[in-house]
């Protein structure tokens, strides 16, 4: 039985974005008996989804909820909505937010689900939401969440991060189901940064799989990736302890160990000898880690943060360095402390 938010009028919720995760979120919300609208930029794709009741391109074989409204009309999508999930790739995120901002009522809850960083500014998506809107309540949704598994009913959890506790409670009620749990956090920056960083490391574990390295190697890469993420988080002002939760290590393990991950698949194809451009084209969907690696490498160099895996991935993807040479350099680097953080003084 669905528990609705306490409100004097029926709750209306919009999801901006026609990709796999946006579609999964829209289906969950509609299934919880809320007035749900999903906006897609492409009118032809929106019409196809309405006609077939299926997002054939991103989630083939998954039936859209009968009460989910799919539209390419932005005003129709967000009009009178109290909650708007923004599931737009980072490259287009600001442009869509600029378009939707004048259509939103003050106090609307804006929830980013995008795990990326804006290329020109190094701004995270919550920064863009605050910069391009006024009087809104901002949150971030992030965690180990493959859309395909969510809609198939596999047990899944995620994190809603906001300093607004009422917003967190509202999103927990809207999304909760028998198979989907939502935990809360006040560390918006840390949760969002974790979601962006983990994509990078899925590329290198994909490469390791392509080179037929064993589970020892994958474990090594994931664990040292977490150490790098925590160092970078601390330098950027986020709470490194956020990274031991679902949005950090949880999402890192998922993304680095599954062929469902776009970033893992890009790394796998590169590891098999494909050019980066060919690998990205073959995936056919946005792999945010490719866009993020240059930004993190530049920022890490600027801050003096030791991130050997980031440097190695950058060397392979953008400096045309041979993978065996990069691996040799990694394995001959300085052997430092295993765990940098301790509860003991």
Secondary structure, DSSP 8 states (H G I E B T S, - for coil): -------SS--EEEEE--SHHHHHHHHHHHHTT-EEEEE-S-HHHHHHHHHHTB-TTTSTT-B--TT-EEES-HHHHHTT-SEEEE---HHHHHHHHHHHHTTS-TT-EEEE----B-TTT--BHHHHHHHH-SS-EEEEEESS--HHHHHTT--EEEEEE-S-HHHHHHHHHHH--SSEEEEEES-HHHHHHHHHHHHHHHHHHHHHHHTT--HHHHHHHHHHHHHHHHHHHHHHT--GGGGGSIIIIIHHHHHHS-TT-HHHHHHHHHHTT--HHHHHHHH-S--HHHHHHHHHHHHHHHHT---HHHHHHHHHHHS---HHHHHHHHHTS----S----S--
